[in-house]
Amino acid sequence: MSKFSIVKEFWDFLKARKKWWLAPIVIVLLLLGALIVLTQSSAVAPFIYTLF
């Protein structure tokens, strides 16, 4: 099973069910998660956490 199979399945779900409003929500959640993971051990972390 490839690493991107979940992305393909999600894309097929969006196309089949016409749930296009889910795409921006998932993208924002992934970006916020990446931001938290990438900044948790840097000097910028205290400034990022004050935003939330």
Contact map, one row per residue, 1 for C-alpha under 8 A:
1110100000000000000000000000000000000000000000000000
1111100000000000000000000000000000000000000000000000
1111110000000000000000000000000000000000000000000000
0111111100000000000000000000000000000000000000000000
1111111110000000000000000000000000000000000000000000
0011111111000000000000000000000000000000000000000000
0001111111100000000000000000000000000000000000000000
0001111111110000000000000000000000000000000000000000
0000111111111000000000000000000000000000000000000000
0000011111111100000000000000000000000000000000000000
0000001111111110000000000000000000000000000000000000
0000000111111111000000000000000000000000000000000000
0000000011111111111000000000000000000000000000000000
0000000001111111111101100000000000000000000000000000
0000000000111111111100000000000000000000000000000000
0000000000011111110000000000000000000000000000000000
0000000000001111111000000000000000000000000000000000
0000000000001111111100000000000000000000000000000000
0000000000001110111111100000000000000000000000000000
0000000000000110011111100000000000000000000000000000
0000000000000000001111111000000000000000000000000000
0000000000000100001111111100000000000000000000000000
0000000000000100001111111110000000000000000000000000
0000000000000000000011111111000000000000000000000000
0000000000000000000011111111100000000000000000000000
0000000000000000000001111111110000000000000000000000
0000000000000000000000111111111000000000000000000000
0000000000000000000000011111111100000000000000000000
0000000000000000000000001111111110000000000000000000
0000000000000000000000000111111111000000000000000000
0000000000000000000000000011111111100000000000000000
0000000000000000000000000001111111110000000000000000
0000000000000000000000000000111111111000000000000000
0000000000000000000000000000011111111100000000000000
0000000000000000000000000000001111111110000000000000
0000000000000000000000000000000111111111000000000000
0000000000000000000000000000000011111111000000000000
0000000000000000000000000000000001111111110000000000
0000000000000000000000000000000000111111111110010000
0000000000000000000000000000000000011111110010000000
0000000000000000000000000000000000000111111010000000
0000000000000000000000000000000000000111111110000000
0000000000000000000000000000000000000010111111000000
0000000000000000000000000000000000000010011111110000
0000000000000000000000000000000000000011111111111000
0000000000000000000000000000000000000000001111111100
0000000000000000000000000000000000000000000111111110
0000000000000000000000000000000000000010000111111111
0000000000000000000000000000000000000000000011111111
0000000000000000000000000000000000000000000001111111
0000000000000000000000000000000000000000000000111111
0000000000000000000000000000000000000000000000011111
